[in-house]
Amino acid sequence: MHDLHAILRIAHIAIGAVALVTFWLPAFTRKGSARHVRFGRWYANTMYAVAVSAMLLSTLVLIDPLAVRYPDGLPADSDPARLAAGNRAGGWFLLMLGLLVFSNVRHGRLVLAVREQRERLRTPAHLALISSPGLLGLWVASVGIRYESLLLMIFSVIALMGSAGMLWYAFRADIGPRQWMIEHFGSLIGSGIGAYTAFFAFGGASLFGKVLTGNLMVIPWVLPAIVGTIAIRALTRRYGRRFATPATASAS
């Protein structure tokens, strides 16, 4: 169990590093160009791999939280039940984050493929996928409350909002001109938020642990969500104005 977890962890970190870089390639190329499409495909494929490996890692932790962390035995004077509960809480968080990233990438690519034909988003498989982060977020929220973890409580809300946003887009009565483009950008930026959040959440302890202590460690964890939300809002306003009809522009 430990060896499998270690191998998956190395692969997850390596692919994750590639994903953090490829996230910016389609962002800085002309939208709709051949390079943008190619870079976007690279990013999506690496993020699928990152999300799947994260979910596999979290599943191993949930199955046996002590074996994967302490193959040579528990630390002296440790409480096995407490260690297991803490590791399982981290496993639930990583599973929720992996689902959120995977669903955002899948949704972002699918809305681009179907465009105005949003009924194609309402298949049972896709609805189950985009609902899963929010449903798991309810459980993660309860775990966060139980262990007084601000990180888990904050990101359970983010997961709920992510699922709600994708479902709202799929079922809303009508959409504005080229709203699918805005949804595409927003979903893929959302997946980037998840990737950078995982980077800071699991690597942040070593990077910022000496500077930010206690609840202040939440700052680097929530920073990607804040920056990403600002970027999504800016893109929404920019493309909303560009593609708005005179009637919708005046209504806005």
C-alpha positions in Angstrom: 0.0 0.0 0.0 2.8 2.4 1.0 4.8 1.7 -2.1 1.9 2.2 -4.4 1.0 5.4 -2.7 4.7 6.6 -3.0 4.8 5.8 -6.7 1.5 7.6 -7.4 2.6 10.6 -5.3 5.8 11.0 -7.4 3.8 10.8 -10.6 1.1 13.2 -9.3 3.7 15.8 -8.3 5.6 15.5 -11.6 2.4 15.8 -13.7 1.1 18.5 -11.4 4.2 20.6 -12.0 3.7 20.3 -15.8 0.0 21.3 -15.4 0.9 24.4 -13.4 3.0 25.6 -16.3 0.7 24.5 -19.2 -2.2 26.4 -17.5 -0.6 29.6 -18.7 0.1 28.6 -22.3 -3.5 28.8 -23.7 -4.1 31.9 -21.5 -1.5 33.9 -23.4 -2.3 32.7 -26.9 -5.0 34.1 -29.2 -8.3 32.5 -28.4 -9.5 30.1 -31.1 -6.1 29.9 -32.8 -4.5 26.6 -33.6 -1.9 27.1 -30.8 -4.6 28.0 -28.3 -6.5 24.8 -29.1 -3.3 22.7 -29.0 -2.1 24.2 -25.7 -5.6 23.8 -24.3 -5.6 20.1 -25.1 -2.2 19.7 -23.4 -3.5 21.4 -20.3 -6.7 19.4 -20.2 -4.9 16.1 -20.6 -2.4 16.9 -17.8 -5.1 18.1 -15.5 -7.1 14.9 -16.1 -4.1 12.9 -15.1 -3.5 15.2 -12.0 -7.1 14.9 -10.9 -7.3 11.1 -11.4 -4.0 10.6 -9.5 -5.2 12.8 -6.7 -8.4 10.8 -6.4 -6.4 7.5 -6.3 -4.0 8.9 -3.7 -6.9 10.1 -1.5 -8.6 6.7 -1.9 -5.5 4.9 -0.6 -5.4 7.3 2.4 -9.0 6.7 3.2 -8.6 2.9 3.0 -5.6 2.7 5.2 -4.5 6.2 6.5 -1.7 4.9 8.8 0.0 2.3 6.4 0.5 4.9 3.6 1.9 7.5 6.0 3.9 5.5 8.5 5.2 2.3 6.9 8.0 1.9 9.5 5.7 2.4 12.5 3.9 5.2 14.2 5.8 8.1 15.9 6.6 7.6 19.6 3.8 8.5 22.0 1.4 9.1 19.1 -2.4 8.5 19.2 -3.2 6.2 16.3 -6.9 7.2 16.2 -6.0 10.9 16.1 -3.4 10.3 13.3 -5.9 8.2 11.3 -8.6 10.8 11.6 -6.3 13.7 10.6 -5.0 11.8 7.6 -8.6 10.8 6.5 -9.6 14.4 6.8 -6.8 15.3 4.3 -7.9 12.4 2.1 -11.5 13.7 1.9 -10.1 17.2 1.0 -7.9 15.8 -1.7 -10.7 13.7 -3.1 -13.1 16.6 -3.2 -10.4 18.8 -4.9 -9.6 16.1 -7.5 -13.3 15.8 -8.3 -13.7 19.6 -8.6 -10.7 19.9 -10.9 -11.8 17.0 -13.1 -15.4 18.2 -13.4 -14.3 21.7 -14.2 -12.0 20.6 -17.0 -14.6 18.2 -18.4 -17.4 20.8 -18.2 -15.2 23.5 -19.7 -14.4 21.4 -22.7 -17.9 20.1 -23.2 -19.6 23.5 -23.2 -17.2 24.5 -25.9 -18.2 21.4 -27.9 -21.9 21.8 -27.5 -22.1 25.6 -27.5 -25.8 26.6 -27.6 -27.0 23.0 -27.5 -27.0 22.9 -23.7 -29.4 19.9 -23.5 -26.3 17.9 -24.3 -25.0 18.9 -20.9 -28.0 17.3 -19.2 -26.9 13.7 -19.6 -27.0 11.6 -16.4 -23.2 11.0 -16.5 -22.3 14.7 -16.8 -24.9 15.8 -14.2 -23.5 13.2 -11.8 -20.0 14.4 -12.5 -20.6 18.1 -11.9 -22.8 17.4 -8.9 -20.2 15.2 -7.2 -17.9 17.9 -5.8 -20.8 19.8 -4.2 -22.2 16.6 -2.7 -18.8 15.6 -1.3 -18.4 19.2 -0.1 -21.3 18.7 2.3 -19.5 15.8 3.9 -16.2 17.7 3.9 -17.9 20.6 5.6 -19.1 18.3 8.4 -15.6 17.0 8.8 -14.2 20.5 8.9 -16.7 21.5 11.6 -16.0 18.4 13.6 -12.2 19.1 13.6 -12.5 22.9 13.5 -10.6 23.0 10.2 -11.0 26.4 8.5 -9.4 25.0 5.3 -12.0 22.2 5.0 -14.9 24.5 5.7 -13.8 27.2 3.2 -13.2 24.7 0.4 -16.3 22.8 1.0 -18.2 26.1 0.2 -16.0 26.5 -2.9 -16.9 23.0 -4.1 -20.6 23.6 -3.5 -20.5 26.9 -5.4 -18.6 25.2 -8.2 -21.2 22.5 -8.6 -24.0 24.9 -8.3 -22.5 27.2 -11.0 -22.1 24.3 -13.5 -25.6 23.0 -12.8 -27.1 26.5 -13.1 -25.4 27.0 -16.5 -26.8 23.6 -17.8 -30.4 24.3 -16.7 -30.8 28.1 -16.9 -33.7 29.2 -19.1 -31.5 31.1 -21.6 -28.0 32.3 -22.1 -26.5 35.4 -23.7 -24.6 35.5 -27.0 -21.5 33.3 -26.8 -22.1 32.7 -23.1 -20.6 29.2 -23.7 -17.2 31.0 -24.3 -17.4 32.7 -20.9 -18.4 29.4 -19.3 -15.5 27.7 -21.0 -13.0 30.2 -19.7 -14.5 30.2 -16.2 -14.4 26.4 -15.9 -10.8 26.0 -17.0 -9.7 28.9 -14.8 -11.6 27.1 -12.0 -9.5 24.0 -12.6 -6.4 26.1 -12.4 -7.6 27.4 -9.1 -7.8 23.8 -7.9 -4.3 23.0 -9.1 -2.7 26.0 -7.5 -4.7 25.5 -4.3 -3.4 21.9 -4.0 0.2 23.2 -4.6 -0.1 25.7 -1.8 -2.1 23.5 0.5 0.3 20.5 0.3 3.6 22.4 -0.4 2.7 25.6 1.4 3.6 24.2 4.8 7.3 24.0 3.9 7.2 27.3 1.9 5.3 29.5 4.3 5.3 27.5 7.5 7.8 29.7 9.2 6.1 33.0 8.2 2.4 32.1 8.4 1.3 30.2 11.4 -2.1 28.9 12.7 -5.1 30.1 10.7 -2.8 32.5 8.7 -1.8 29.5 6.7 -5.2 29.8 5.0 -3.9 32.9 3.1 -1.8 31.1 0.5 -4.5 28.4 0.2 -7.3 30.8 -0.6 -5.2 33.2 -2.7 -5.6 31.2 -5.9 -9.4 31.2 -5.4 -9.4 35.0 -4.9 -7.2 35.7 -7.9 -9.0 33.2 -10.1 -12.4 34.7 -9.2 -11.2 38.2 -10.1 -10.0 36.9 -13.4 -13.3 35.1 -14.1 -15.3 38.3 -13.3 -13.0 40.4 -15.5 -13.4 38.0 -18.5 -17.1 37.8 -18.0 -17.4 41.6 -18.2 -15.0 41.8 -21.1 -16.7 39.2 -23.3 -20.1 40.0 -22.1 -19.7 43.5 -23.4 -18.1 42.3 -26.6 -20.8 39.9 -27.6 -23.8 41.6 -26.1 -26.6 42.7 -28.4 -27.9 46.2 -28.0 -30.9 45.0 -26.0 -28.9 42.8 -23.7 -26.3 45.6 -23.3 -28.9 48.1 -22.2 -30.5 45.6 -19.9 -27.1 44.9 -18.3 
